Amino acid sequence: MSAPGFDWRALMQVGIGHLGMSPEVFWNLTPVELLLVAGIAPGSSLAMTRKELDALREKFPDLDRGEE
């Protein structure tokens, strides 16, 4: 039985891959510090709200097949 925890693969992709941290810097951060550096407020939901989805759909509407 595995205990719930952090998605370390995803966190490493953000810290090392997207933010360009060295492994040493990454592993010296707390998860909360990593979220702050990544621009994610601790305790916030990473899920998109309906309002955010609607705004995204308005900004980037789907094209009909003939509109390309």
PDB file of N, CA, C and O in Angstrom:
ATOM      1  N   MET A   1       0.847  -1.190   0.000  1.00  0.00           N
ATOM      2  CA  MET A   1       0.000   0.000   0.000  1.00  0.00           C
ATOM      3  C   MET A   1       0.876   1.231   0.000  1.00  0.00           C
ATOM      4  O   MET A   1       1.729   1.389   0.874  1.00  0.00           O
ATOM      5  N   SER A   2       0.675   2.105  -0.970  1.00  0.00           N
ATOM      6  CA  SER A   2       1.509   3.305  -1.027  1.00  0.00           C
ATOM      7  C   SER A   2       0.800   4.471  -0.341  1.00  0.00           C
ATOM      8  O   SER A   2      -0.417   4.628  -0.439  1.00  0.00           O
ATOM      9  N   ALA A   3       1.574   5.262   0.335  1.00  0.00           N
ATOM     10  CA  ALA A   3       1.026   6.424   1.032  1.00  0.00           C
ATOM     11  C   ALA A   3       0.849   7.577   0.061  1.00  0.00           C
ATOM     12  O   ALA A   3       1.635   7.719  -0.876  1.00  0.00           O
ATOM     13  N   PRO A   4      -0.175   8.408   0.267  1.00  0.00           N
ATOM     14  CA  PRO A   4      -0.333   9.572  -0.596  1.00  0.00           C
ATOM     15  C   PRO A   4       0.844  10.513  -0.389  1.00  0.00           C
ATOM     16  O   PRO A   4       1.394  10.587   0.710  1.00  0.00           O
ATOM     17  N   GLY A   5       1.224  11.215  -1.413  1.00  0.00           N
ATOM     18  CA  GLY A   5       2.358  12.115  -1.284  1.00  0.00           C
ATOM     19  C   GLY A   5       2.449  13.040  -2.465  1.00  0.00           C
ATOM     20  O   GLY A   5       1.451  13.352  -3.114  1.00  0.00           O
ATOM     21  N   PHE A   6       3.637  13.466  -2.729  1.00  0.00           N
ATOM     22  CA  PHE A   6       3.892  14.397  -3.816  1.00  0.00           C
ATOM     23  C   PHE A   6       4.175  13.641  -5.104  1.00  0.00           C
ATOM     24  O   PHE A   6       4.702  12.529  -5.085  1.00  0.00           O
ATOM     25  N   ASP A   7       3.824  14.251  -6.201  1.00  0.00           N
ATOM     26  CA  ASP A   7       4.164  13.712  -7.517  1.00  0.00           C
ATOM     27  C   ASP A   7       5.569  14.236  -7.828  1.00  0.00           C
ATOM     28  O   ASP A   7       5.730  15.273  -8.472  1.00  0.00           O
ATOM     29  N   TRP A   8       6.579  13.502  -7.361  1.00  0.00           N
ATOM     30  CA  TRP A   8       7.961  13.974  -7.481  1.00  0.00           C
ATOM     31  C   TRP A   8       8.386  14.139  -8.932  1.00  0.00           C
ATOM     32  O   TRP A   8       9.136  15.060  -9.255  1.00  0.00           O
ATOM     33  N   ARG A   9       7.919  13.262  -9.807  1.00  0.00           N
ATOM     34  CA  ARG A   9       8.270  13.380 -11.226  1.00  0.00           C
ATOM     35  C   ARG A   9       7.786  14.723 -11.773  1.00  0.00           C
ATOM     36  O   ARG A   9       8.537  15.416 -12.460  1.00  0.00           O
ATOM     37  N   ALA A  10       6.553  15.092 -11.479  1.00  0.00           N
ATOM     38  CA  ALA A  10       6.003  16.364 -11.958  1.00  0.00           C
ATOM     39  C   ALA A  10       6.744  17.547 -11.327  1.00  0.00           C
ATOM     40  O   ALA A  10       7.044  18.530 -12.006  1.00  0.00           O
ATOM     41  N   LEU A  11       7.036  17.448 -10.030  1.00  0.00           N
ATOM     42  CA  LEU A  11       7.760  18.536  -9.366  1.00  0.00           C
ATOM     43  C   LEU A  11       9.164  18.704  -9.950  1.00  0.00           C
ATOM     44  O   LEU A  11       9.637  19.827 -10.124  1.00  0.00           O
ATOM     45  N   MET A  12       9.826  17.584 -10.253  1.00  0.00           N
ATOM     46  CA  MET A  12      11.161  17.663 -10.858  1.00  0.00           C
ATOM     47  C   MET A  12      11.085  18.262 -12.265  1.00  0.00           C
ATOM     48  O   MET A  12      11.971  19.018 -12.665  1.00  0.00           O
ATOM     49  N   GLN A  13      10.029  17.927 -13.017  1.00  0.00           N
ATOM     50  CA  GLN A  13       9.875  18.509 -14.351  1.00  0.00           C
ATOM     51  C   GLN A  13       9.714  20.017 -14.266  1.00  0.00           C
ATOM     52  O   GLN A  13      10.259  20.751 -15.090  1.00  0.00           O
ATOM     53  N   VAL A  14       8.970  20.481 -13.272  1.00  0.00           N
ATOM     54  CA  VAL A  14       8.801  21.929 -13.091  1.00  0.00           C
ATOM     55  C   VAL A  14      10.114  22.562 -12.652  1.00  0.00           C
ATOM     56  O   VAL A  14      10.593  23.504 -13.283  1.00  0.00           O
ATOM     57  N   GLY A  15      10.696  22.049 -11.577  1.00  0.00           N
ATOM     58  CA  GLY A  15      11.896  22.668 -11.006  1.00  0.00           C
ATOM     59  C   GLY A  15      13.125  22.562 -11.884  1.00  0.00           C
ATOM     60  O   GLY A  15      13.765  23.568 -12.191  1.00  0.00           O
ATOM     61  N   ILE A  16      13.451  21.361 -12.285  1.00  0.00           N
ATOM     62  CA  ILE A  16      14.676  21.139 -13.055  1.00  0.00           C
ATOM     63  C   ILE A  16      14.447  21.404 -14.536  1.00  0.00           C
ATOM     64  O   ILE A  16      15.251  22.071 -15.187  1.00  0.00           O
ATOM     65  N   GLY A  17      13.336  20.874 -15.068  1.00  0.00           N
ATOM     66  CA  GLY A  17      13.075  21.008 -16.497  1.00  0.00           C
ATOM     67  C   GLY A  17      12.655  22.396 -16.923  1.00  0.00           C
ATOM     68  O   GLY A  17      13.280  22.990 -17.802  1.00  0.00           O
ATOM     69  N   HIS A  18      11.595  22.928 -16.308  1.00  0.00           N
ATOM     70  CA  HIS A  18      11.042  24.202 -16.761  1.00  0.00           C
ATOM     71  C   HIS A  18      11.715  25.424 -16.141  1.00  0.00           C
ATOM     72  O   HIS A  18      11.881  26.450 -16.801  1.00  0.00           O
ATOM     73  N   LEU A  19      12.098  25.312 -14.877  1.00  0.00           N
ATOM     74  CA  LEU A  19      12.720  26.462 -14.215  1.00  0.00           C
ATOM     75  C   LEU A  19      14.243  26.448 -14.300  1.00  0.00           C
ATOM     76  O   LEU A  19      14.897  27.428 -13.945  1.00  0.00           O
ATOM     77  N   GLY A  20      14.810  25.330 -14.775  1.00  0.00           N
ATOM     78  CA  GLY A  20      16.253  25.251 -14.981  1.00  0.00           C
ATOM     79  C   GLY A  20      17.091  25.163 -13.715  1.00  0.00           C
ATOM     80  O   GLY A  20      18.262  25.543 -13.718  1.00  0.00           O
ATOM     81  N   MET A  21      16.507  24.671 -12.646  1.00  0.00           N
ATOM     82  CA  MET A  21      17.262  24.534 -11.398  1.00  0.00           C
ATOM     83  C   MET A  21      18.241  23.374 -11.508  1.00  0.00           C
ATOM     84  O   MET A  21      17.989  22.395 -12.210  1.00  0.00           O
ATOM     85  N   SER A  22      19.342  23.499 -10.815  1.00  0.00           N
ATOM     86  CA  SER A  22      20.236  22.351 -10.708  1.00  0.00           C
ATOM     87  C   SER A  22      19.596  21.375  -9.727  1.00  0.00           C
ATOM     88  O   SER A  22      18.787  21.785  -8.894  1.00  0.00           O
ATOM     89  N   PRO A  23      19.942  20.093  -9.811  1.00  0.00           N
ATOM     90  CA  PRO A  23      19.393  19.138  -8.843  1.00  0.00           C
ATOM     91  C   PRO A  23      19.673  19.547  -7.395  1.00  0.00           C
ATOM     92  O   PRO A  23      18.830  19.358  -6.519  1.00  0.00           O
ATOM     93  N   GLU A  24      20.849  20.103  -7.152  1.00  0.00           N
ATOM     94  CA  GLU A  24      21.191  20.518  -5.782  1.00  0.00           C
ATOM     95  C   GLU A  24      20.223  21.590  -5.278  1.00  0.00           C
ATOM     96  O   GLU A  24      19.733  21.513  -4.152  1.00  0.00           O
ATOM     97  N   VAL A  25      19.956  22.580  -6.114  1.00  0.00           N
ATOM     98  CA  VAL A  25      19.021  23.642  -5.726  1.00  0.00           C
ATOM     99  C   VAL A  25      17.628  23.055  -5.525  1.00  0.00           C
ATOM    100  O   VAL A  25      16.963  23.350  -4.532  1.00  0.00           O
ATOM    101  N   PHE A  26      17.186  22.217  -6.475  1.00  0.00           N
ATOM    102  CA  PHE A  26      15.853  21.613  -6.379  1.00  0.00           C
ATOM    103  C   PHE A  26      15.680  20.867  -5.067  1.00  0.00           C
ATOM    104  O   PHE A  26      14.696  21.080  -4.360  1.00  0.00           O
ATOM    105  N   TRP A  27      16.623  19.995  -4.733  1.00  0.00           N
ATOM    106  CA  TRP A  27      16.462  19.154  -3.551  1.00  0.00           C
ATOM    107  C   TRP A  27      16.651  19.915  -2.248  1.00  0.00           C
ATOM    108  O   TRP A  27      16.326  19.390  -1.183  1.00  0.00           O
ATOM    109  N   ASN A  28      17.166  21.138  -2.304  1.00  0.00           N
ATOM    110  CA  ASN A  28      17.280  21.953  -1.095  1.00  0.00           C
ATOM    111  C   ASN A  28      16.043  22.797  -0.835  1.00  0.00           C
ATOM    112  O   ASN A  28      15.940  23.424   0.220  1.00  0.00           O
ATOM    113  N   LEU A  29      15.094  22.827  -1.782  1.00  0.00           N
ATOM    114  CA  LEU A  29      13.845  23.556  -1.589  1.00  0.00           C
ATOM    115  C   LEU A  29      12.831  22.688  -0.854  1.00  0.00           C
ATOM    116  O   LEU A  29      12.835  21.464  -0.985  1.00  0.00           O
ATOM    117  N   THR A  30      11.971  23.329  -0.087  1.00  0.00           N
ATOM    118  CA  THR A  30      10.815  22.629   0.448  1.00  0.00           C
ATOM    119  C   THR A  30       9.750  22.619  -0.652  1.00  0.00           C
ATOM    120  O   THR A  30       9.816  23.440  -1.566  1.00  0.00           O
ATOM    121  N   PRO A  31       8.778  21.716  -0.587  1.00  0.00           N
ATOM    122  CA  PRO A  31       7.711  21.740  -1.589  1.00  0.00           C
ATOM    123  C   PRO A  31       6.989  23.090  -1.660  1.00  0.00           C
ATOM    124  O   PRO A  31       6.617  23.533  -2.747  1.00  0.00           O
ATOM    125  N   VAL A  32       6.791  23.741  -0.519  1.00  0.00           N
ATOM    126  CA  VAL A  32       6.129  25.049  -0.519  1.00  0.00           C
ATOM    127  C   VAL A  32       6.998  26.077  -1.245  1.00  0.00           C
ATOM    128  O   VAL A  32       6.480  26.884  -2.016  1.00  0.00           O
ATOM    129  N   GLU A  33       8.303  26.059  -1.011  1.00  0.00           N
ATOM    130  CA  GLU A  33       9.196  26.981  -1.716  1.00  0.00           C
ATOM    131  C   GLU A  33       9.158  26.742  -3.222  1.00  0.00           C
ATOM    132  O   GLU A  33       9.161  27.692  -4.005  1.00  0.00           O
ATOM    133  N   LEU A  34       9.123  25.479  -3.626  1.00  0.00           N
ATOM    134  CA  LEU A  34       9.048  25.154  -5.049  1.00  0.00           C
ATOM    135  C   LEU A  34       7.765  25.706  -5.662  1.00  0.00           C
ATOM    136  O   LEU A  34       7.792  26.277  -6.753  1.00  0.00           O
ATOM    137  N   LEU A  35       6.644  25.538  -4.967  1.00  0.00           N
ATOM    138  CA  LEU A  35       5.381  26.077  -5.471  1.00  0.00           C
ATOM    139  C   LEU A  35       5.449  27.587  -5.614  1.00  0.00           C
ATOM    140  O   LEU A  35       4.970  28.137  -6.605  1.00  0.00           O
ATOM    141  N   LEU A  36       6.039  28.264  -4.636  1.00  0.00           N
ATOM    142  CA  LEU A  36       6.164  29.717  -4.706  1.00  0.00           C
ATOM    143  C   LEU A  36       7.033  30.153  -5.884  1.00  0.00           C
ATOM    144  O   LEU A  36       6.683  31.092  -6.598  1.00  0.00           O
ATOM    145  N   VAL A  37       8.157  29.478  -6.089  1.00  0.00           N
ATOM    146  CA  VAL A  37       9.053  29.794  -7.198  1.00  0.00           C
ATOM    147  C   VAL A  37       8.341  29.554  -8.533  1.00  0.00           C
ATOM    148  O   VAL A  37       8.556  30.286  -9.499  1.00  0.00           O
ATOM    149  N   ALA A  38       7.492  28.526  -8.577  1.00  0.00           N
ATOM    150  CA  ALA A  38       6.768  28.195  -9.799  1.00  0.00           C
ATOM    151  C   ALA A  38       5.561  29.110 -10.018  1.00  0.00           C
ATOM    152  O   ALA A  38       4.902  29.024 -11.054  1.00  0.00           O
ATOM    153  N   GLY A  39       5.268  29.979  -9.059  1.00  0.00           N
ATOM    154  CA  GLY A  39       4.145  30.894  -9.204  1.00  0.00           C
ATOM    155  C   GLY A  39       2.808  30.297  -8.818  1.00  0.00           C
ATOM    156  O   GLY A  39       1.762  30.776  -9.256  1.00  0.00           O
ATOM    157  N   ILE A  40       2.834  29.248  -7.996  1.00  0.00           N
ATOM    158  CA  ILE A  40       1.612  28.593  -7.553  1.00  0.00           C
ATOM    159  C   ILE A  40       1.451  28.854  -6.064  1.00  0.00           C
ATOM    160  O   ILE A  40       2.342  28.537  -5.277  1.00  0.00           O
ATOM    161  N   ALA A  41       0.320  29.430  -5.674  1.00  0.00           N
ATOM    162  CA  ALA A  41       0.095  29.736  -4.268  1.00  0.00           C
ATOM    163  C   ALA A  41      -0.107  28.452  -3.475  1.00  0.00           C
ATOM    164  O   ALA A  41      -0.931  27.618  -3.850  1.00  0.00           O
ATOM    165  N   PRO A  42       0.636  28.282  -2.382  1.00  0.00           N
ATOM    166  CA  PRO A  42       0.450  27.087  -1.561  1.00  0.00           C
ATOM    167  C   PRO A  42      -0.996  26.973  -1.100  1.00  0.00           C
ATOM    168  O   PRO A  42      -1.607  27.962  -0.695  1.00  0.00           O
ATOM    169  N   GLY A  43      -1.533  25.773  -1.162  1.00  0.00           N
ATOM    170  CA  GLY A  43      -2.905  25.546  -0.739  1.00  0.00           C
ATOM    171  C   GLY A  43      -3.934  25.822  -1.814  1.00  0.00           C
ATOM    172  O   GLY A  43      -5.117  25.537  -1.623  1.00  0.00           O
ATOM    173  N   SER A  44      -3.508  26.371  -2.944  1.00  0.00           N
ATOM    174  CA  SER A  44      -4.461  26.638  -4.019  1.00  0.00           C
ATOM    175  C   SER A  44      -4.681  25.368  -4.822  1.00  0.00           C
ATOM    176  O   SER A  44      -3.849  24.461  -4.844  1.00  0.00           O
ATOM    177  N   SER A  45      -5.802  25.338  -5.465  1.00  0.00           N
ATOM    178  CA  SER A  45      -6.111  24.185  -6.310  1.00  0.00           C
ATOM    179  C   SER A  45      -5.448  24.378  -7.662  1.00  0.00           C
ATOM    180  O   SER A  45      -5.477  25.474  -8.222  1.00  0.00           O
ATOM    181  N   LEU A  46      -4.850  23.317  -8.189  1.00  0.00           N
ATOM    182  CA  LEU A  46      -4.251  23.394  -9.511  1.00  0.00           C
ATOM    183  C   LEU A  46      -5.289  23.131 -10.597  1.00  0.00           C
ATOM    184  O   LEU A  46      -5.015  23.290 -11.787  1.00  0.00           O
ATOM    185  N   ALA A  47      -6.482  22.729 -10.171  1.00  0.00           N
ATOM    186  CA  ALA A  47      -7.533  22.457 -11.137  1.00  0.00           C
ATOM    187  C   ALA A  47      -8.090  23.768 -11.690  1.00  0.00           C
ATOM    188  O   ALA A  47      -8.214  24.757 -10.967  1.00  0.00           O
ATOM    189  N   MET A  48      -8.417  23.760 -12.957  1.00  0.00           N
ATOM    190  CA  MET A  48      -8.986  24.933 -13.602  1.00  0.00           C
ATOM    191  C   MET A  48     -10.454  25.057 -13.215  1.00  0.00           C
ATOM    192  O   MET A  48     -11.186  24.068 -13.217  1.00  0.00           O
ATOM    193  N   THR A  49     -10.884  26.277 -12.882  1.00  0.00           N
ATOM    194  CA  THR A  49     -12.286  26.504 -12.573  1.00  0.00           C
ATOM    195  C   THR A  49     -13.077  26.653 -13.871  1.00  0.00           C
ATOM    196  O   THR A  49     -12.502  26.849 -14.941  1.00  0.00           O
ATOM    197  N   ARG A  50     -14.375  26.560 -13.764  1.00  0.00           N
ATOM    198  CA  ARG A  50     -15.233  26.725 -14.948  1.00  0.00           C
ATOM    199  C   ARG A  50     -15.054  28.128 -15.535  1.00  0.00           C
ATOM    200  O   ARG A  50     -15.023  28.293 -16.754  1.00  0.00           O
ATOM    201  N   LYS A  51     -14.937  29.129 -14.671  1.00  0.00           N
ATOM    202  CA  LYS A  51     -14.745  30.507 -15.125  1.00  0.00           C
ATOM    203  C   LYS A  51     -13.439  30.632 -15.908  1.00  0.00           C
ATOM    204  O   LYS A  51     -13.403  31.285 -16.951  1.00  0.00           O
ATOM    205  N   GLU A  52     -12.365  30.010 -15.412  1.00  0.00           N
ATOM    206  CA  GLU A  52     -11.079  30.049 -16.109  1.00  0.00           C
ATOM    207  C   GLU A  52     -11.156  29.318 -17.450  1.00  0.00           C
ATOM    208  O   GLU A  52     -10.589  29.772 -18.443  1.00  0.00           O
ATOM    209  N   LEU A  53     -11.861  28.184 -17.473  1.00  0.00           N
ATOM    210  CA  LEU A  53     -12.033  27.447 -18.722  1.00  0.00           C
ATOM    211  C   LEU A  53     -12.804  28.275 -19.740  1.00  0.00           C
ATOM    212  O   LEU A  53     -12.423  28.335 -20.909  1.00  0.00           O
ATOM    213  N   ASP A  54     -13.880  28.912 -19.306  1.00  0.00           N
ATOM    214  CA  ASP A  54     -14.667  29.753 -20.222  1.00  0.00           C
ATOM    215  C   ASP A  54     -13.831  30.906 -20.768  1.00  0.00           C
ATOM    216  O   ASP A  54     -13.929  31.234 -21.950  1.00  0.00           O
ATOM    217  N   ALA A  55     -13.007  31.526 -19.918  1.00  0.00           N
ATOM    218  CA  ALA A  55     -12.144  32.620 -20.374  1.00  0.00           C
ATOM    219  C   ALA A  55     -11.126  32.117 -21.389  1.00  0.00           C
ATOM    220  O   ALA A  55     -10.846  32.801 -22.374  1.00  0.00           O
ATOM    221  N   LEU A  56     -10.575  30.938 -21.163  1.00  0.00           N
ATOM    222  CA  LEU A  56      -9.614  30.343 -22.082  1.00  0.00           C
ATOM    223  C   LEU A  56     -10.277  30.005 -23.415  1.00  0.00           C
ATOM    224  O   LEU A  56      -9.701  30.241 -24.477  1.00  0.00           O
ATOM    225  N   ARG A  57     -11.484  29.453 -23.358  1.00  0.00           N
ATOM    226  CA  ARG A  57     -12.216  29.121 -24.583  1.00  0.00           C
ATOM    227  C   ARG A  57     -12.567  30.382 -25.374  1.00  0.00           C
ATOM    228  O   ARG A  57     -12.568  30.362 -26.605  1.00  0.00           O
ATOM    229  N   GLU A  58     -12.862  31.472 -24.675  1.00  0.00           N
ATOM    230  CA  GLU A  58     -13.167  32.737 -25.359  1.00  0.00           C
ATOM    231  C   GLU A  58     -11.907  33.302 -26.019  1.00  0.00           C
ATOM    232  O   GLU A  58     -11.964  33.825 -27.132  1.00  0.00           O
ATOM    233  N   LYS A  59     -10.790  33.195 -25.338  1.00  0.00           N
ATOM    234  CA  LYS A  59      -9.533  33.720 -25.874  1.00  0.00           C
ATOM    235  C   LYS A  59      -9.017  32.879 -27.034  1.00  0.00           C
ATOM    236  O   LYS A  59      -8.446  33.419 -27.982  1.00  0.00           O
ATOM    237  N   PHE A  60      -9.212  31.564 -26.972  1.00  0.00           N
ATOM    238  CA  PHE A  60      -8.731  30.646 -27.995  1.00  0.00           C
ATOM    239  C   PHE A  60      -9.874  29.739 -28.470  1.00  0.00           C
ATOM    240  O   PHE A  60      -9.911  28.555 -28.136  1.00  0.00           O
ATOM    241  N   PRO A  61     -10.799  30.299 -29.245  1.00  0.00           N
ATOM    242  CA  PRO A  61     -11.951  29.494 -29.686  1.00  0.00           C
ATOM    243  C   PRO A  61     -11.533  28.385 -30.630  1.00  0.00           C
ATOM    244  O   PRO A  61     -10.563  28.514 -31.377  1.00  0.00           O
ATOM    245  N   ASP A  62     -12.288  27.283 -30.583  1.00  0.00           N
ATOM    246  CA  ASP A  62     -12.064  26.190 -31.531  1.00  0.00           C
ATOM    247  C   ASP A  62     -12.468  26.663 -32.920  1.00  0.00           C
ATOM    248  O   ASP A  62     -13.442  27.398 -33.078  1.00  0.00           O
ATOM    249  N   LEU A  63     -11.723  26.242 -33.907  1.00  0.00           N
ATOM    250  CA  LEU A  63     -12.051  26.582 -35.294  1.00  0.00           C
ATOM    251  C   LEU A  63     -12.881  25.464 -35.890  1.00  0.00           C
ATOM    252  O   LEU A  63     -12.674  24.288 -35.591  1.00  0.00           O
ATOM    253  N   ASP A  64     -13.827  25.848 -36.742  1.00  0.00           N
ATOM    254  CA  ASP A  64     -14.530  24.833 -37.521  1.00  0.00           C
ATOM    255  C   ASP A  64     -13.541  24.261 -38.504  1.00  0.00           C
ATOM    256  O   ASP A  64     -12.572  24.932 -38.859  1.00  0.00           O
ATOM    257  N   ARG A  65     -13.754  23.055 -38.950  1.00  0.00           N
ATOM    258  CA  ARG A  65     -12.818  22.382 -39.847  1.00  0.00           C
ATOM    259  C   ARG A  65     -12.520  23.191 -41.107  1.00  0.00           C
ATOM    260  O   ARG A  65     -11.411  23.105 -41.634  1.00  0.00           O
ATOM    261  N   GLY A  66     -13.449  23.951 -41.589  1.00  0.00           N
ATOM    262  CA  GLY A  66     -13.236  24.715 -42.809  1.00  0.00           C
ATOM    263  C   GLY A  66     -12.553  26.060 -42.606  1.00  0.00           C
ATOM    264  O   GLY A  66     -12.271  26.754 -43.583  1.00  0.00           O
ATOM    265  N   GLU A  67     -12.277  26.448 -41.349  1.00  0.00           N
ATOM    266  CA  GLU A  67     -11.731  27.775 -41.061  1.00  0.00           C
ATOM    267  C   GLU A  67     -10.209  27.834 -41.001  1.00  0.00           C
ATOM    268  O   GLU A  67      -9.648  28.917 -40.831  1.00  0.00           O
ATOM    269  N   GLU A  68      -9.537  26.715 -41.135  1.00  0.00           N
ATOM    270  CA  GLU A  68      -8.077  26.712 -41.008  1.00  0.00           C
ATOM    271  C   GLU A  68      -7.512  27.515 -42.112  1.00  0.00           C
ATOM    272  O   GLU A  68      -6.294  27.656 -42.212  1.00  0.00           O
TER     273      GLU A  68
END
